[in-house]
Amino acid sequence: MFEESKETESLRIFAQEYQKYLERFLFADSGERTLQEAYDRLTALMDEGIAEAGTILEVHNRALQNALNIRFDNEKVEWLYIKRANEFLTQAMVAMDVFVLSLREDLRRDQLTHLANRLYLRQELSRLLLEAGEKKFTVGVVMVDIDDFKAVNDIYGHDEGDRVLVTLAQIMRESLREGDFVARWGGEEFVLVLPKTDYERVKIPLERLQKAVAEKLRLPDGRSVTLSMGVVIFPEEGVQSAEELVRLADLAMYAAKRRGKNCVVLYPETRGGN
């Protein structure tokens, strides 16, 4: 049982609503409509402190005890009501699972662009590199940086900067092949992951991306947004970790900046390769 002093306001409200819907389901309406309404309401009220199996079970046990004590003497509790209560509990546990999954998904997504974030990129790229090593295929990693993005924020404001980021994210999603992957690395930097490509073929999707950005993403004064990109190919450079591949792609991207921006630099070019 909960000690009153330890109950948060959100938990108190959740428990009240839980008992209300449980009693309705037990004694008034045991149909799917009540279950659906309870699911919608309890999901909306749930927070991280509530979304634990032990907490849900405790809320359920207390609500059931209160409901049955109000309705019956203990000796007259019928199995039918216990069975219905278990159905209701199952729905509450589903709501909890959905909430926890949504939290997990939020942790993996950038809130502005809705792309994968840096955490998820590292996990997904590490998984992909293991698969690529086993199945013997290559993986391209591209660091993408918006040229002169600070000036966009300084001249037009952060709302315009956010618009540029969101629009670029959408263009990248639309420009990539099925199986390609894009994540926001931070600020105005993004990382593209392109399986089954090499230093020669990787230029094709990147040129397509540059063209799409030039056509679809313009600043209020009419100028196009441009990108500097650095590319590294696994396993060409003998690097095995996701972190090291991103670091090499970042080095190549800064080489693109030094070349005058709005271009693509392949990592071998940074060390005098072909």
C-alpha positions in Angstrom: 0.0 0.0 0.0 1.1 3.6 -0.6 1.9 5.8 2.4 0.0 9.0 2.0 3.1 11.1 2.7 4.9 9.4 -0.2 2.2 9.8 -2.8 2.8 12.4 -5.5 -0.1 14.5 -6.8 0.1 12.8 -10.2 0.0 9.3 -8.6 -2.9 10.3 -6.4 -4.9 11.5 -9.4 -3.9 8.4 -11.4 -5.1 6.1 -8.6 -8.4 7.9 -8.3 -9.1 7.6 -12.0 -8.0 4.0 -12.0 -10.5 3.1 -9.3 -13.2 5.1 -11.0 -12.8 3.2 -14.3 -12.3 -0.1 -12.5 -15.5 0.2 -10.6 -17.4 1.2 -13.8 -16.0 -1.9 -15.5 -16.8 -4.2 -12.6 -20.3 -3.0 -11.7 -21.8 -0.9 -14.5 -20.3 -1.6 -17.9 -17.9 -4.4 -18.6 -17.7 -3.6 -22.3 -14.8 -2.6 -24.6 -15.8 1.0 -24.6 -15.0 1.4 -20.9 -11.7 -0.4 -21.4 -10.8 1.9 -24.3 -11.8 5.0 -22.3 -9.7 3.8 -19.3 -6.7 3.1 -21.6 -6.9 6.6 -23.1 -7.3 8.3 -19.7 -4.7 6.3 -17.9 -2.1 6.7 -20.7 -2.6 10.5 -20.6 -2.1 10.6 -16.8 0.9 8.3 -16.7 4.4 9.6 -16.0 7.8 8.0 -15.4 7.1 7.6 -11.7 3.9 5.7 -12.4 5.0 3.6 -15.4 6.4 0.7 -13.4 4.9 -2.7 -13.0 5.1 -2.6 -9.2 3.4 0.7 -9.0 0.6 -0.3 -11.4 0.0 -3.5 -9.5 -0.2 -1.6 -6.2 -2.6 0.9 -7.6 -4.7 -2.0 -8.9 -4.7 -4.0 -5.7 -5.7 -1.0 -3.6 -8.4 0.0 -6.1 -9.8 -3.5 -6.2 -9.8 -3.9 -2.5 -11.6 -0.5 -2.1 -14.2 -1.4 -4.8 -15.0 -4.8 -3.4 -15.1 -3.7 0.2 -17.6 -1.0 -0.8 -19.7 -3.4 -2.7 -19.6 -6.7 -0.7 -18.6 -8.4 2.5 -15.3 -10.1 2.0 -17.0 -13.6 2.2 -19.2 -12.8 -0.7 -16.6 -11.7 -3.3 -17.4 -13.6 -6.5 -14.8 -14.9 -8.9 -16.5 -13.1 -11.8 -15.4 -9.7 -10.4 -11.8 -10.9 -9.9 -11.8 -12.1 -13.5 -13.1 -8.8 -14.8 -10.6 -7.0 -12.6 -7.8 -9.0 -14.2 -9.0 -7.9 -17.7 -8.9 -4.3 -16.5 -5.4 -4.8 -15.1 -4.2 -6.2 -18.4 -5.4 -3.0 -20.2 -3.6 -0.9 -17.7 -0.4 -2.8 -18.2 -0.7 -2.4 -22.0 -1.0 1.4 -21.4 2.1 1.3 -19.3 4.0 -0.6 -22.0 3.0 1.9 -24.6 4.0 4.8 -22.4 7.4 3.2 -21.7 8.0 2.5 -25.4 7.1 6.1 -26.3 9.6 7.3 -23.7 12.3 5.1 -25.2 11.5 6.4 -28.6 11.7 10.0 -27.4 15.2 9.3 -26.1 16.2 8.2 -29.5 14.8 11.1 -31.5 15.8 14.7 -31.9 12.9 16.8 -30.7 13.2 19.5 -33.4 13.8 17.5 -36.6 12.4 14.2 -35.5 15.5 12.5 -36.9 17.4 9.9 -34.9 19.7 11.6 -32.4 23.4 11.0 -31.6 22.7 8.3 -29.1 20.6 6.2 -31.5 23.1 6.9 -34.3 25.9 5.3 -32.3 23.8 2.3 -31.5 22.5 1.8 -35.0 25.8 2.4 -36.7 27.6 0.0 -34.3 25.0 -2.7 -35.1 25.3 -2.0 -38.9 29.1 -2.3 -38.8 28.9 -5.7 -37.1 26.5 -6.8 -39.8 28.7 -5.4 -42.5 31.8 -7.2 -41.2 29.9 -10.5 -41.1 28.3 -10.1 -44.6 31.2 -8.3 -46.2 29.6 -5.1 -47.4 30.8 -1.5 -47.2 29.2 1.4 -45.2 29.6 5.1 -46.0 29.5 7.6 -43.2 29.0 11.2 -44.1 29.3 14.3 -41.9 27.0 17.1 -43.2 27.3 20.7 -42.0 25.2 23.6 -43.0 27.5 26.4 -44.3 27.4 29.7 -42.4 24.5 28.6 -40.2 25.5 31.0 -37.4 24.9 33.9 -39.8 21.4 32.5 -40.5 20.6 32.7 -36.8 22.2 36.1 -36.3 20.6 37.8 -39.4 17.1 36.1 -39.5 16.7 34.8 -36.0 16.5 31.4 -34.4 13.0 30.6 -35.8 14.4 30.8 -39.3 17.4 28.7 -38.2 15.0 26.1 -36.9 13.0 26.2 -40.1 16.2 25.5 -42.1 17.1 22.6 -39.9 13.6 21.0 -40.1 13.4 21.5 -43.9 16.9 20.1 -44.4 16.0 17.0 -42.4 12.9 16.5 -44.5 14.9 16.9 -47.8 17.5 14.4 -46.6 14.9 11.8 -45.7 13.3 12.2 -49.2 16.7 12.1 -51.0 18.1 8.9 -49.5 17.7 5.4 -50.7 15.7 2.8 -48.8 18.1 1.4 -46.1 20.1 4.7 -45.8 20.0 6.4 -42.4 20.2 10.0 -41.3 20.6 11.4 -37.8 21.1 14.9 -36.3 24.6 14.9 -34.7 24.1 18.3 -33.0 23.6 21.9 -33.9 23.7 22.2 -37.7 25.6 18.9 -38.2 24.0 15.7 -39.5 25.3 12.2 -40.1 24.3 10.1 -43.1 24.9 6.4 -43.1 24.9 4.8 -46.5 25.3 1.0 -46.6 26.7 -0.7 -49.7 28.5 2.2 -51.3 32.1 3.1 -52.0 34.2 6.3 -52.5 33.2 6.4 -56.2 29.5 5.7 -55.9 28.9 7.7 -52.8 29.1 10.9 -54.8 25.8 10.1 -56.6 23.4 10.4 -53.7 25.4 13.4 -52.2 25.2 15.3 -55.5 21.5 14.5 -55.6 21.1 15.9 -52.0 23.1 19.1 -52.9 20.8 19.7 -55.9 17.6 19.1 -53.8 18.8 21.5 -51.1 19.7 24.2 -53.7 16.2 23.9 -55.2 14.1 23.5 -52.1 15.8 25.4 -49.3 16.2 29.1 -49.6 16.7 31.9 -47.1 14.4 34.9 -46.9 16.7 36.9 -49.2 16.5 34.2 -51.9 19.9 32.6 -51.4 20.2 28.9 -51.3 21.5 27.0 -48.3 24.7 25.0 -49.0 26.3 22.0 -47.4 29.9 20.9 -46.6 30.3 17.1 -46.5 33.0 14.7 -45.4 32.9 11.0 -46.3 34.6 7.9 -44.9 34.0 4.3 -46.1 34.1 1.3 -43.8 36.2 -0.8 -43.9 38.5 1.0 -46.3 40.3 3.0 -43.6 40.9 0.1 -41.3 38.6 1.7 -38.6 36.2 -0.5 -36.8 34.3 1.6 -34.3 31.3 3.9 -35.0 32.9 6.7 -33.0 36.2 6.6 -35.0 34.3 6.6 -38.4 32.3 9.6 -37.4 35.6 11.3 -36.3 37.2 10.7 -39.7 34.1 11.9 -41.5 34.2 15.0 -39.4 37.9 15.6 -40.4 36.9 15.3 -44.0 34.0 17.7 -43.5 36.4 20.4 -42.1 38.6 19.9 -45.1 35.5 20.7 -47.2 35.1 23.9 -45.2 38.8 24.8 -45.9 38.2 24.3 -49.6 35.6 27.0 -49.7 32.5 25.2 -48.5 29.6 23.8 -50.6 31.5 20.7 -51.6 32.2 17.0 -50.7 35.6 15.8 -49.5 36.5 12.1 -49.3 38.6 11.1 -46.3 41.6 9.8 -48.4 41.9 13.3 -49.9 42.7 14.6 -46.4 45.9 12.5 -46.3 47.0 12.9 -49.9 45.1 9.8 -51.3 43.5 9.6 -54.7 
